[in-house]
Amino acid sequence: MNTKQTLSISILLMLLLSQICSACGNSNGNETSIDVPSGKSGDYYADVFNEHLSKGISTEIHTDAYIPLYVGTEAMVLRDSVTSKEYYMYSGYSVVDTLQIDSALAWLQKGIEECPQRLDLRFGLAATYRMLDDGDKAYAIMEQTVNWILANKKAELTWTADVAVDPQQQTVESALHDYFTNCYYSTSFRHLGIKFAELGIKYNPKHSIFYNDKAIMLLEDGDKAGALKLMKKALELSPDDELIRSNIKYLESEK
């Protein structure tokens, strides 16, 4: 399997900000304390968070020898004509005010405490750490989110404006698989790929994609037998998935 892909550069700022918190309301920008009365809506915390975040970062084009966690596959591969060394060009972020970033994170933490059912706040916190290239903290937030959901199965998960999250959309599953994909294509955070796959299995053991994800990581580590076992489990859950069948055929041919 290829671990590098050449893709056109995409402007990621608005995409990331929409993932961080889709509730981008107005804020007067004067909030410097998180000592606020209880009962505030999740949107309130999202608004203040976005205000601080927008003041704390700038966006620009970067060229580096590795792909940051938040970029995933959205990078253009450049090759030095003399040394043949590869570099990656992508739309990235720079922190211009750490105090604003710290405030943004604190507001989200407070929002999660007050509104634990709001997935946009939880996802926003993880995505912010991902943007800051702190994969371990992003994973920790997603792990906390999964554990909270599993421990509060009767709670109604909500998003911006307290709109109920449709279970059929598999919002959490999609987010976990997205993190796996980002880790797989990230030079610095590939070790987290298998952890996100395992977290996905813990959250939804009946979803084939996570067994497929974990199998990919095992195969990368040379464990063909372990990968084949997981692929067969994935096929049991999704018997009509031709990609999984193809992967199994490949693994069996490599024995």
PyMOL commands that set and color helices and strands:
alter all, ss='L'
color gray80, all
select helices_A, chain A and resi 13-20+42-56+98-114+119-131+135-151+160-162+167-169+171-184+190-203+208-220+224-237+242-253
alter helices_A, ss='H'
color red, helices_A
select strands_A, chain A and resi 57-64+76-79+86-95
alter strands_A, ss='S'
color yellow, strands_A
deselect
rebuild
show_as cartoon
